[in-house]
Amino acid sequence: MQTNNHQIVDYDLVLDQKFGKEGTAERIKAEEDAYAFYSGMILRNARKEAKITQTELAHRINSTKSYVSKVENGIIVPGVGAFYRMINALGMRVEIVKPIY
């Protein structure tokens, strides 16, 4: 729990009210939308940091500027292959690690 303007807020309850209980179709859709948005922001920030235009990135991954824009804006989620092509074209890498408990 966290306080906000001297009110105790249980964010699980807030999420439940706004997007439905965990595991429901509404909540799963909201989580997928959030992941799409967050992934798009990571790719956009990496592209800008690399000083590459959407058109140049599209050329590097054999796609279109429109596709890159839709990914960056969280409108579509790239398939695994396209995601890795984008990451590689931006000079990044994906690292999968086991959490330490």
VENTA-V386399 format. One line per field, one symbol per residue. phi: phi as a letter, one per 20 degrees, with the letter a starting at -180 (. if undefined). psi: psi as a letter, one per 40 degrees, with the letter a starting at -180 (. if undefined). burial: # if it has 24 or more other C-alpha atoms within 12 Angstrom, else .. A space follows every 50 residues. Layout:
BEGIN
phi: ???
psi: ???
burial: ???
END
This chain:
BEGIN
phi: .ceblmdecefffffgfecnfgnfgffffffffffffffffffffffffe ldfffffgffdlcdfgffffffemfcdffgffffffgffemdbdcdcefe d
psi: iiihfehhhhddddddddeiiheiddddddddddddddddddddddddde fhidddddddefaiddddddddeedihiiddddddddddefiihhhihih .
burial: ...................................##.###.##.##... ..##..##..#.....########.###...##.###.##.......... .
END
